[in-house]
Each structure stands twice: as structure tokens, then as C-alpha cells.
Amino acid sequence: MKKYMFSAAMAGVLLLFNFCATNPVTGKKDIVLMSEEQEIALGAQSDPAVLAQFGLYEDKALQQFIQQKGQAMAAVSHRPNLKYEFKVVDSPVINAFALPGGYVYFTRGIMAHFNNEAQFAGVLGHEIGHITARHSVQQQSKSTLAQLGLITGMIISPELAQMGNELSQGLGLLFLKFGRDDERESDELGVEYSSKIGYDASQMADFFQTLQRQQESSGQMIPDFLSTHPNPADRYATVHKLAEDWKKKENLTNAKVGRDSYLKLIDGIVYGEDPRQGFVENSVFYHPELKFKFPVPSGWAYQNSPQVFQMAPQDGSAMMNLMLVPGDNLEAAAQTLLKNFNLEPVESKSVTVNGLPAIAVVADQKQEQQVIRTLTYIIRYGNYNYSLMGITTANNFNNYFQTFSNTMQNFAELTEPDKLNRKPERIRIITVPQSATLSQVLQNNNIKQDRLEEFAVLNGMQLSDRVEKGTLLKVVSQ
């Protein structure tokens, strides 16, 4: 038996050698379970899902800008052979992310928070760095190998099997270290790539301060040891030093910042939630473009995306979602829904919801440990089939039935003019008419007292900072 186990172990070692590849950035050998062709294919397959989830932000000049700067930076990167794509997606969240194979996405939320081209370029280089260093491929490979090792251990040792859950959690913490290392390496690459196309990479460090202040003001600070990203304050000093080193290497005596040009570019960008895509006010969800509304249960959290609106209580014991279901009629839509979610109908009936034809269906999904029970109202309105589905366990169903029903039976046509005509806030770039503190300038432009700090962060400044006449600043209007 020991002989066979030794042979299997040797076979595993040989297999790992076959999966070694030279890292394009470090030149060292990495264990990866994916070829470059597979990496490119994975990105290409995932790109439509990202666009379906967020939507492409409709601003031709902004899309051209990210493509132009992205392609220039990709050309000086460690993997210029890839076919890169750069896109701004329609999300208010402050985020940027990359898919394997050359796909980079910036949200309109992060575009709104940059205050010059150099800050943008540094983060763009950081995301390209994740691709050139094959970070996502490495992490997937490490995760796969770890899971394989854990499963093998469970088969060989019954005592180890009893610790399976604890070991799985431990693996997550183990690979967190690699995540931080990846982020640091991408910071270094962001500095390198942005410097190589002439930008002042120290500006990326300044943007980390904006991120830190944003996290603090929103109450979303993440403890350093639980975050895959290094603490913004720690990154500040490191990136500043790296930027100075690269200025010397590239002889950048007049590195580009591009403050005014960038601010003019984002003049008019949607800021925050876009009510045209639906918004919640006083525990009611309104959708001005599709002209419907329904109540959100009191105390429930919610999340909105172009594909689905989700609601759930804080304890996660139930959830509801709204989505569109294809079908020429209600019966066809109901069959599609049951099939797609592998639901077995318990009962169904035709109903009317505020004058709209609908079908109410109770259906189960049987799982190994329990039965999930759903109540769904499929409502025909404006040539669309709207599905409002409530989901919980069969044991909890009676407790949530009235909550589900109240939301579904109050789906109605939206007619209130103030909701139908709600406009999003947009960033407006103003020229300061006379020197004053930032606080004074913002108040003179109708920024309310409780939002002053928000707009100080947005402008990357302190409220007490003196702003000189002629300076460009961000404010908002509808």
C-alpha cells in the first residue's frame, strides 16, 4: 500500500512539473493549470456576463479615453501580445477589476472619484498588472491544488475528514497572503506602466488616500488582516517611493498629471445611483423607465442590478427577487421559470394584481438536507412578464407567506410624476470664481451641510483647504 501511495505521489510531482510555466513578469516558474489560450478564452466567455450584470456606460468620449490609454499602456506591458479590451461599466460602486486574457473594467463610480489622468493611469496599470502577472490564473490553480490535496487527505485519514470545514477555512486564510502579494505586485506594475507612458505615478498613492477616506466615511473599513488589498495608508508610502524611482529611470522631469483635462472629460457623468434604473424610497422600489412600483419589506436589505432586484432580511432566512421571464403569455413564462429553477409545482392559480393579469405559483425545490419552498407571482404588464419570487425553507414558508404576498399583491403601475421624472445626480465641473476654502465654495454651490465631507473626498481635498480662483472643482446637479 505504501508503495502505491509513493508512486501516486511521484506521479503528482511529475504532473505539477508539466503545469509549470514561466511568469511573464518575474521570469520565475509558476504552477498554473491553464494555458494562455484557455486564459484568453475564459476572459472572452466571461465578458458578456460582466456587461449583462452592469451594463456599458453610455459615454463615447469616456469609452474612447479608457481604450486609448489602456492600449498605450498594454503596449509597454510584459504581455503586449494579448488583445486587450477596456470598458467603463454602469455601476456607482467605486471599483476596477480585470478578467484573465486582457479584459479590464472601470465603474463610472471610480471614474467619478479620480481627480486627474495620472490617478486613473496608475489604477489602470494596476489592473493590467493583474493580467500580465497572471494573478487570477495562479490563484485558481492554487485553489484547485489545495482542494485536491484536502480531498486526498480526507480519503487517506478519517481523522482529517472530521476537520474538513476547519481546514477549508484555513486554506482561505492561507491564500489571503498570496492575494496581498498579488496586490503589492500590481501596485508596482501600475507605477511602472503608468510611468512608461509619461504619467506621475505618485498620484496613484494620493488616490489611495481618497479610497481610505471613502471607506472611513461609509463605515466600510476592512481590517488589514482580513483584506486581500493592502491597507490604503500602507500603500501610500510604498507607491510614492516606487514612483520617485521610476521617474529617475524614465527621466521624467515633467511627468504628466492632467487634472483639468480629466475633470472636463467627466463633466456630466452620472454620480451615485441612477434612478432611471430603479430606486428605493420610503421602503418602495420605483422603476421610472418600466413604470412600476412595489413595496420592500421593512428592515430588508436590497440590491439592484440591470438583471435582477433582490431583497432579504438581515438574518438571510428568506429572500425575494424580481426579474423578467421570457414567454408569449403567462402560462409559457410559468413553465420556463419552473424549468430554469428546477421547481416542482405544488399549486397554482390565476389572479389579478391591481388590474394586471397574473399567475400565483407555490413550488418546491428538493435538496439533500431540506426542501426549499417558493411563492411566485408572474405578472403581465407592458408586454413583459415580471416574476416576483419569494424563497425560504418549507419549514419557514408559513412565517414568510404574508410578507411575500404583501409585496407581490402591491405590484402596481407607477403614475406619480415626481417618481417618473426623477433624474440622476451628475457631476458638474465649475470654475472657482474667487479664492476661498473648499467648504465655502461647496456651500456657495448648494452642497448641503451633511454632504460637505462627501464632496471633499470626491475632490480629493480637505474642507479647510484654500482653493484659488480659477481652480476646477466637482459639484453635482440633476
ZAMARGU-4260 file (C-alpha; in steps of 0.2 Angstrom, whole numbers, plus 5000, padded with zeros to 4 digits):
<rodrens>
0) 5000/5000/5000 | 5014/5012/5005 | 5022/5008/4988 | 5007/5013/4978 | 5005/5029/4988
5) 5023/5033/4985 | 5020/5030/4966 | 5005/5041/4966 | 5014/5055/4975 | 5028/5054/4962
10) 5015/5055/4948 | 5008/5070/4956 | 5025/5078/4957 | 5028/5075/4938 | 5011/5082/4934
15) 5015/5098/4943 | 5031/5100/4933 | 5020/5098/4917 | 5010/5113/4923 | 5024/5124/4927
20) 5025/5140/4916 | 5037/5155/4916 | 5029/5170/4923 | 5029/5185/4911 | 5033/5197/4924
25) 5045/5189/4936 | 5053/5176/4924 | 5051/5163/4938 | 5042/5146/4936 | 5023/5146/4942
30) 5012/5131/4944 | 4997/5135/4933 | 4983/5123/4927 | 4978/5134/4912 | 4986/5138/4896
35) 4987/5156/4888 | 4974/5150/4876 | 4962/5144/4889 | 4965/5160/4899 | 4960/5171/4884
40) 4945/5160/4881 | 4940/5162/4899 | 4940/5181/4898 | 4931/5181/4882 | 4917/5169/4889
45) 4915/5180/4905 | 4915/5197/4896 | 4896/5196/4891 | 4891/5191/4908 | 4900/5206/4916
50) 4891/5218/4903 | 4875/5209/4907 | 4877/5212/4925 | 4882/5230/4925 | 4879/5237/4908
55) 4891/5248/4897 | 4891/5266/4902 | 4885/5276/4888 | 4898/5290/4885 | 4908/5288/4869
60) 4921/5300/4875 | 4924/5291/4891 | 4925/5274/4882 | 4937/5281/4869 | 4948/5288/4883
65) 4950/5271/4893 | 4953/5262/4877 | 4966/5274/4871 | 4976/5275/4887 | 4973/5256/4890
70) 4981/5251/4873 | 4995/5263/4876 | 4999/5255/4892 | 4997/5237/4886 | 5010/5240/4873
75) 5023/5244/4886 | 5017/5230/4897 | 5025/5212/4900 | 5012/5204/4889 | 5009/5216/4874
80) 5004/5201/4863 | 4986/5200/4871 | 4971/5208/4863 | 4966/5219/4877 | 4949/5227/4880
85) 4945/5242/4891 | 4927/5247/4896 | 4918/5258/4908 | 4903/5249/4916 | 4887/5257/4923
90) 4889/5255/4942 | 4890/5268/4956 | 4902/5257/4966 | 4920/5263/4967 | 4929/5248/4959
95) 4940/5242/4945 | 4943/5224/4940 | 4951/5213/4927 | 4947/5196/4919 | 4960/5184/4913
100) 4966/5186/4895 | 4966/5205/4894 | 4948/5212/4899 | 4949/5227/4911 | 4933/5236/4918
105) 4931/5253/4927 | 4915/5258/4935 | 4908/5275/4932 | 4909/5276/4951 | 4928/5275/4952
110) 4929/5287/4936 | 4920/5300/4946 | 4932/5299/4961 | 4948/5301/4951 | 4954/5319/4950
115) 4967/5318/4936 | 4973/5307/4922 | 4988/5301/4932 | 4977/5294/4946 | 4967/5285/4933
120) 4983/5279/4924 | 4990/5272/4940 | 4975/5261/4944 | 4974/5256/4925 | 4992/5250/4926
125) 4987/5241/4942 | 4973/5231/4934 | 4984/5227/4918 | 4997/5221/4931 | 4985/5208/4937
130) 4983/5201/4919 | 5002/5202/4914 | 5007/5193/4931 | 4993/5180/4928 | 4987/5183/4946
135) 4969/5176/4943 | 4976/5160/4934 | 4988/5157/4948 | 4975/5159/4962 | 4963/5147/4953
140) 4977/5135/4951 | 4982/5136/4969 | 4964/5134/4975 | 4962/5119/4964 | 4978/5111/4970
145) 4973/5114/4988 | 4956/5107/4986 | 4963/5091/4978 | 4976/5090/4992 | 4962/5092/5005
150) 4951/5079/4997 | 4966/5066/4996 | 4969/5069/5014 | 4951/5065/5019 | 4952/5049/5009
155) 4968/5043/5017 | 4965/5049/5035 | 4947/5048/5043 | 4953/5059/5057 | 4957/5073/5045
160) 4940/5071/5037 | 4932/5077/5053 | 4942/5093/5052 | 4936/5096/5034 | 4927/5113/5037
165) 4941/5120/5048 | 4954/5116/5035 | 4944/5124/5021 | 4943/5140/5031 | 4961/5139/5035
170) 4965/5137/5017 | 4956/5153/5014 | 4967/5162/5026 | 4982/5154/5019 | 4979/5160/5001
175) 4974/5178/5008 | 4993/5180/5009 | 4995/5177/4991 | 4981/5189/4987 | 4990/5203/4996
180) 5007/5199/4987 | 4997/5200/4971 | 4990/5217/4975 | 5008/5223/4980 | 5015/5217/4964
185) 5001/5225/4954 | 5004/5242/4963 | 5022/5240/4957 | 5017/5236/4939 | 5004/5251/4940
190) 5018/5263/4944 | 5030/5255/4931 | 5017/5255/4917 | 5010/5272/4920 | 5027/5280/4922
195) 5032/5272/4905 | 5019/5282/4896 | 5024/5298/4905 | 5012/5300/4920 | 5017/5305/4938
200) 5013/5288/4947 | 5014/5296/4964 | 4996/5302/4960 | 4991/5284/4962 | 4996/5285/4980
205) 4986/5300/4983 | 4971/5291/4976 | 4974/5278/4990 | 4970/5291/5002 | 4954/5295/4994
210) 4949/5277/4995 | 4954/5276/5013 | 4943/5292/5017 | 4929/5285/5007 | 4930/5268/5017
215) 4930/5278/5033 | 4915/5289/5029 | 4905/5275/5023 | 4909/5264/5038 | 4916/5250/5027
220) 4934/5249/5034 | 4941/5232/5032 | 4953/5225/5045 | 4971/5224/5037 | 4972/5205/5041
225) 4956/5201/5033 | 4958/5211/5017 | 4966/5205/5001 | 4971/5223/4997 | 4985/5231/5007
230) 4979/5244/5019 | 4977/5261/5009 | 4988/5270/5021 | 5002/5257/5020 | 5002/5258/5001
235) 5004/5277/5001 | 5022/5277/5006 | 5027/5262/4996 | 5019/5269/4980 | 5027/5286/4982
240) 5044/5279/4984 | 5042/5267/4969 | 5036/5282/4959 | 5051/5293/4963 | 5062/5278/4957
245) 5053/5276/4941 | 5054/5295/4937 | 5073/5293/4938 | 5073/5278/4927 | 5062/5286/4914
250) 5070/5303/4916 | 5053/5311/4919 | 5057/5328/4923 | 5040/5334/4919 | 5028/5319/4922
255) 5010/5322/4916 | 4996/5324/4929 | 4982/5330/4918 | 4970/5337/4931 | 4960/5350/4921
260) 4959/5338/4906 | 4952/5324/4916 | 4939/5334/4925 | 4932/5341/4909 | 4931/5323/4902
265) 4920/5318/4917 | 4909/5333/4917 | 4891/5327/4917 | 4895/5309/4922 | 4881/5301/4932
270) 4885/5301/4951 | 4878/5288/4963 | 4863/5278/4960 | 4854/5281/4943 | 4835/5282/4947
275) 4831/5278/4929 | 4837/5260/4933 | 4826/5259/4948 | 4827/5266/4966 | 4821/5263/4983
280) 4812/5277/4993 | 4802/5276/5009 | 4803/5256/5008 | 4796/5256/4990 | 4805/5251/4974
285) 4801/5263/4959 | 4806/5260/4941 | 4803/5276/4931 | 4808/5268/4914 | 4797/5252/4916
290) 4784/5262/4926 | 4781/5250/4940 | 4782/5250/4959 | 4781/5238/4974 | 4785/5239/4992
295) 4801/5232/5000 | 4798/5224/5017 | 4803/5235/5032 | 4821/5231/5038 | 4826/5221/5022
300) 4842/5224/5013 | 4841/5226/4994 | 4852/5226/4979 | 4848/5232/4962 | 4856/5227/4945
305) 4850/5228/4927 | 4846/5209/4928 | 4838/5207/4945 | 4832/5216/4960 | 4835/5206/4976
310) 4828/5209/4994 | 4832/5199/5010 | 4830/5201/5029 | 4846/5203/5039 | 4847/5185/5045
315) 4846/5178/5027 | 4832/5166/5031 | 4822/5171/5016 | 4824/5182/5000 | 4814/5189/4986
320) 4819/5194/4969 | 4811/5202/4954 | 4816/5198/4936 | 4809/5197/4919 | 4804/5180/4912
325) 4803/5176/4893 | 4786/5169/4886 | 4772/5175/4875 | 4760/5173/4889 | 4759/5169/4907
330) 4757/5150/4906 | 4773/5149/4895 | 4783/5161/4907 | 4777/5150/4922 | 4784/5134/4913
335) 4800/5142/4909 | 4803/5148/4927 | 4799/5131/4934 | 4811/5123/4922 | 4825/5135/4924
340) 4825/5134/4943 | 4821/5115/4944 | 4805/5118/4954 | 4791/5106/4956 | 4774/5115/4957
345) 4763/5112/4972 | 4748/5123/4967 | 4745/5137/4955 | 4730/5149/4951 | 4726/5164/4940
350) 4725/5180/4950 | 4723/5199/4946 | 4736/5211/4954 | 4730/5229/4954 | 4721/5226/4937
355) 4735/5216/4929 | 4733/5198/4924 | 4745/5186/4934 | 4748/5168/4940 | 4752/5164/4958
360) 4763/5148/4960 | 4769/5138/4975 | 4783/5127/4971 | 4797/5116/4979 | 4815/5113/4976
365) 4820/5097/4984 | 4838/5097/4991 | 4848/5084/5000 | 4846/5091/5018 | 4830/5101/5016
370) 4815/5107/5005 | 4816/5125/4998 | 4798/5132/4995 | 4794/5147/4984 | 4779/5158/4981
375) 4780/5167/4964 | 4768/5179/4956 | 4771/5181/4937 | 4763/5197/4932 | 4760/5203/4914
380) 4762/5221/4912 | 4768/5231/4897 | 4772/5216/4886 | 4783/5209/4899 | 4782/5195/4912
385) 4788/5201/4929 | 4792/5187/4941 | 4792/5191/4960 | 4798/5176/4969 | 4799/5173/4987
390) 4811/5160/4993 | 4813/5151/5010 | 4813/5134/5018 | 4797/5123/5018 | 4798/5125/5037
395) 4799/5144/5037 | 4786/5146/5022 | 4771/5150/5033 | 4781/5163/5043 | 4785/5172/5027
400) 4770/5169/5016 | 4761/5185/5021 | 4777/5196/5019 | 4779/5188/5001 | 4761/5191/4997
405) 4760/5209/5003 | 4775/5213/4991 | 4768/5204/4976 | 4750/5209/4978 | 4755/5228/4979
410) 4765/5227/4962 | 4757/5242/4953 | 4759/5254/4938 | 4769/5269/4943 | 4760/5285/4939
415) 4767/5298/4951 | 4775/5312/4941 | 4789/5316/4954 | 4795/5297/4953 | 4793/5296/4934
420) 4803/5311/4931 | 4817/5308/4944 | 4834/5312/4937 | 4851/5306/4942 | 4864/5317/4950
425) 4878/5322/4938 | 4895/5328/4942 | 4897/5346/4936 | 4914/5355/4934 | 4914/5373/4940
430) 4927/5386/4939 | 4930/5394/4956 | 4926/5412/4954 | 4936/5419/4969 | 4948/5411/4982
435) 4940/5403/4997 | 4940/5387/5007 | 4933/5372/4999 | 4919/5372/5012 | 4914/5389/5007
440) 4915/5385/4988 | 4904/5370/4990 | 4891/5379/5001 | 4890/5393/4988 | 4886/5379/4975
445) 4871/5372/4985 | 4880/5357/4993 | 4871/5354/5009 | 4880/5354/5026 | 4878/5335/5028
450) 4886/5331/5011 | 4901/5343/5013 | 4913/5329/5018 | 4907/5318/5004 | 4912/5331/4991
455) 4928/5335/5000 | 4933/5317/4997 | 4926/5317/4980 | 4938/5331/4976 | 4952/5323/4985
460) 4954/5338/4997 | 4950/5344/5015 | 4936/5356/5018 | 4948/5368/5026 | 4960/5368/5010
465) 4961/5385/5002 | 4955/5384/4984 | 4962/5398/4972 | 4952/5407/4959 | 4951/5398/4943
470) 4953/5381/4950 | 4941/5367/4943 | 4931/5358/4956 | 4917/5344/4956 | 4899/5348/4962
475) 4883/5340/4957 | 4866/5344/4950 | 4852/5335/4942
</rodrens>
